[in-house]
Amino acid sequence: MHKEVATLLTTCRDPTQAPHFAREMAGFERLFKTYLATKHQTIDWSLISPPSSDLIVPWAEITTAKRTKELANKLCILKLNGGLGTTMGCVGPKSAIEVREGSSFLDLNVKQVKYLNKEYGCDVPFILMNSFNTHDDTMAILRKYSTSHVRIENFNQSRYPRILKDTLTFWSTWQILVRSILWR
């Protein structure tokens, strides 16, 4: 695996990003080694149970406007925004796909957060976790929400490589190419 990671590091074209990419790949290697050391462990499901009733607050007790606003101000909405629509023949983030009356998934999400904030007088931030493939397109799309009164934050998830379950090797570029040709 170390050799494959070292080879992958040579693909970083931007010298200013190389140290960051190297740290990410070192983190990936550590996680992968941990996975290999623990992959045969099983979960003892008998040790897992629902929370006790004293930890569950009935909805009727929290629906007062003051309490709802107080609780809503402790929330954030985090959305995975890393998927490209390539398997569906699309270009760019899946969240940009038009789904209803000229609105994309992202438009609908922003409307929901805006409604929540207006309804309860709160400021719930909307956070997008982008992939390195969707980040630039998402940043361009987000410009249209600059006056929406919704606090939108975003960050890039890591660039850890995809691993094949059967061989525990990297999902290589040629495999991605073959897959995209066969799935058209």
N, C-alpha and C positions, 0 to 999 in steps of 0.2 A: 504494500500500500504506500509506503514512504516514497518508493520510486515513482509511482503514479502521481502522487501529490507533487513531487519535485518537477515532473514533466508538466503538470498542469500549471505550476507557477511560471513556467516559461511562456505561457500564453498571454500573460498580462502585458498589454501593449503600451500602457501609460506608465512611464517610469515614476511619476509622482504617486500613483496608486499601488505600486509594487509592494512597499512595506505593509500597507493595510491588507492587501490581498494575502501576503505571506502570513500575517497574524491570523487571518480568517482560516486559512488552510491548516495552520498549526492547531487551531481550535477544533477544526473538523477532525484532524488526525487523532487528537485526544479523545473526542467523543466516540469516534469509530472504534478505537482500542477498548474503550469502556464497554461499548456495545458487544464487541467480540468476547470480552471477558465475562459478560453477564447474559448473553443471549439465550442460554439454556435454562435460566432461572424462570420460575413460574410465579404467578401471583396467587397468593392464598386468599381467595375471594371470601372465605369465612371471616376474615379479619376486617372486611369492608362492610359498612352498614350505613343506612341513611342517618342524617343528623337527628339528634334527640328533639323531642317536641318543644323543649324550652328554648331551642335555637331557632325555631321557625315562628315568624311573626305573621299572624293572619292578615290577609289583605285589608279587611275592614278596619284594622287598627292603624294602618298607615295611609289611608286614603284622604286624610284631611289635607287641604292645600298646603298648609304650613309644613307638615311632616313630609309630604311628597316633595316639595321644593328642597327641603333640607337634605333628603336622601338623594334626589336627582343631582344636586350639586356635588355629590360624592362620586358620581358616575363618569365614565367615559365610554364611548362606543369605538371599539377597535375592529377594523375590517381588514381581512386578508385581501390584498389587491394585487397579488403577484401573478395571476394567471393570464397568459396570452390566449387569445381565441384561435390559435393556429389550427387546432384539430377540428374546429368548426368552420374553417375557411376564412376567418377574420384576421385583421391586422390590428395589433395594439391590445390594450388591456380589455379583458372581458367586461369589466365594469362600464366600459364606454359603449357597449352594444345597446342599440335602441330596442326597448322592450314594450313601451306603451305610449301611444300618442305623442311621439317625438321625444320621449324621455328615456334616458339610459338608466341602467342600474344605479350608477353613481348619482344621477339627478334625483332618483327616487329616495336614495339614502339621505341625501342632503335635505330634501323636503321633510323627511321623517324627523330628522334631528331638529330642523328649524321648528316644526310643529311642537315637538317635545319641549323645546326651550321656551317657545311662546306660551304654550298651554300652562306650564308650571312656573314661568318666570325664573328659569334657571339658565345655566350656561354649561351644558354638557358638550364637551369637545368631541369631535369626530376625528378619529385617528386612522390613517391608512398605512398599512404595512405593505410597501411596494417591493417588487423584485427589481433587480438591476435591469431586467428587460422592460419593465413597465414604468419605471420611475420618470423618465423624461416625458413620455406621453402623458402621464398622469399630471405632472407639473403644468404642462400646457393646458390640460383640461381644467385644472383647478382655478385658473385665472378667471373663468366666467363666474365663479362663486365669490369673488372678492367683496361683493356688496351684499352677500346673502345673510349676514349677521349670524353665521355659523362659524365657530372656531374650528378650522380644519388644520390638522397637523399630519405630517407623514414622515416616514423613515424607511430606509431600505433594510429588508431582511438580509440574511447572510447569503453568500454565493456558494454554499456547500454543494458539492456535486451529487448527482443522483446515483444511487448504488443499485445494482441488479441483485435481487434477492437470491437467485440460484447460484451465482458465481461470486458474489460479494466484490465485484469489480465495478469500476466506473461505467456509467452509461455514456458511451463514446459518441462523438459527433456523427460518425457514419451510422450508428444505430438509430440516432435521432432522424437522420436523413432517410434511411430505409423505412422507418416507422411512418414518417410523414408522407412518403410516396404510397405506402400500402394502405394508409387510412384515408386517402382522398376519396 
